Amino acid sequence: MPHKIEKAEGVYTAGTLPRILGDNLRRAREEMGLSQTRFGLMVGLSRQMINTLECRGCNIQIDSLQRIADGLDIPAWKLLEDHTGECTERESSHSTHMHRDAHVCW
């Protein structure tokens, strides 16, 4: 049985947080108009690592998570927030600032 991580409204299974991180990273990076290669250069990670994080999810070192958050100009914990099903079409048109040049429904 997979390891479970308790959540207020339910239960996360192992692998959920890497998926959430990947989804949030992709959304924020694309909103900034950056390719995986360009963003990787900005934060000192390879394009392959950015791709792996976004597409397949993987474990990440905490210092790498912080570099990614710094590159996106957001707190690191924002990358681990689960927004599945929270962003409606109306909300996305009234999105909040996440980065000075990016608008993302968070």
VENFENQUI-V88902 format. One record per residue. N is the residue number from 1. RES is the residue in one small letter. NEAR is the number of other C-alpha atoms within 12 Angstrom. Layout:
n=<N & N>
res=<RES & RES>
near=<NEAR & NEAR>
This chain:
n=<1 & 2 & 3 & 4 & 5 & 6 & 7 & 8 & 9 & 10 & 11 & 12 & 13 & 14 & 15 & 16 & 17 & 18 & 19 & 20 & 21 & 22 & 23 & 24 & 25 & 26 & 27 & 28 & 29 & 30 & 31 & 32 & 33 & 34 & 35 & 36 & 37 & 38 & 39 & 40 & 41 & 42 & 43 & 44 & 45 & 46 & 47 & 48 & 49 & 50 & 51 & 52 & 53 & 54 & 55 & 56 & 57 & 58 & 59 & 60 & 61 & 62 & 63 & 64 & 65 & 66 & 67 & 68 & 69 & 70 & 71 & 72 & 73 & 74 & 75 & 76 & 77 & 78 & 79 & 80 & 81 & 82 & 83 & 84 & 85 & 86 & 87 & 88 & 89 & 90 & 91 & 92 & 93 & 94 & 95 & 96 & 97 & 98 & 99 & 100 & 101 & 102 & 103 & 104 & 105 & 106>
res=<m & p & h & k & i & e & k & a & e & g & v & y & t & a & g & t & l & p & r & i & l & g & d & n & l & r & r & a & r & e & e & m & g & l & s & q & t & r & f & g & l & m & v & g & l & s & r & q & m & i & n & t & l & e & c & r & g & c & n & i & q & i & d & s & l & q & r & i & a & d & g & l & d & i & p & a & w & k & l & l & e & d & h & t & g & e & c & t & e & r & e & s & s & h & s & t & h & m & h & r & d & a & h & v & c & w>
near=<5 & 10 & 11 & 14 & 15 & 13 & 13 & 8 & 8 & 9 & 15 & 19 & 17 & 18 & 21 & 26 & 33 & 28 & 29 & 30 & 37 & 33 & 30 & 37 & 46 & 30 & 28 & 37 & 38 & 23 & 23 & 24 & 18 & 24 & 22 & 30 & 20 & 21 & 31 & 26 & 19 & 22 & 26 & 22 & 26 & 20 & 21 & 21 & 28 & 36 & 25 & 24 & 33 & 29 & 22 & 21 & 25 & 23 & 21 & 24 & 14 & 13 & 14 & 21 & 32 & 23 & 26 & 39 & 28 & 25 & 29 & 36 & 25 & 27 & 18 & 23 & 20 & 29 & 36 & 26 & 23 & 26 & 20 & 17 & 11 & 14 & 17 & 15 & 12 & 10 & 15 & 16 & 14 & 14 & 19 & 17 & 20 & 28 & 26 & 15 & 18 & 22 & 23 & 31 & 28 & 29>
